[in-house]
Amino acid sequence: MSRRLFKKGERVRSKIDGRVMEVLRYIRNKTVEVMWFDLEKKEVRKNRVPEDMLSRAA
């Protein structure tokens, strides 16, 4: 088991599109389930992102 970079509830920034997300949980070794608010559709979205595609939000 590798060391986890982020904790549950932590704000992270996606390196793919720059959007700020919140960590929900770790799924597998390096995959993180994240949640963000879609401003256009006005709803909460969930997605699974590889851990190395995320960085800490300022």
N, C-alpha and C positions, 0 to 999 in steps of 0.2 A: 504494500500500500504506500503510495507516494504521499508526500506532505501536501496538504491543501493550502492554496494561496489565499483563498477568500473564505470568510465566515458567512453564515446565513444572515440575511438582512443587510449585508454590506452593499454599498453603491459601487458599481464598476462601470467602466467605459469600454464600449466595443471598439476594437481596432478596425473592424470591417466598415462601419458607417458612422462611428463617433457618438452613437446614442448612449445615454446614461441608463443603466439598468440596475435592478436589484437582484441579488442572489437569493434563490429560493432553496435549492439543495444541490448536492452532488449526486449524479446518477451513476456513472461508472467511474473508472479511475481518473480520467482527465476531462470529463464532460460535466458541464454545469447547467442546471435549469435556471433561466433568468426570466424576469418579468419587467415589462415597461409599459408606459401609457402611450397609446397611439393617438396623437393629437388630431389627425385628420378624421379618423373614424370615431374618436372619443370613447375608446374602450381599452381595457387592459389586455395585453398580449403576453403569451408565454412562448419561450423558445428554448432549444437546447444548443449550447455553444461550446466549442472546445475551450478548455481553460487558457490555452496560449493565445487565444483571440481576444482576451480581456485584460484590462489594466485597471488599477485603482483610480476612481474618479477624484478629481481635485476638490 
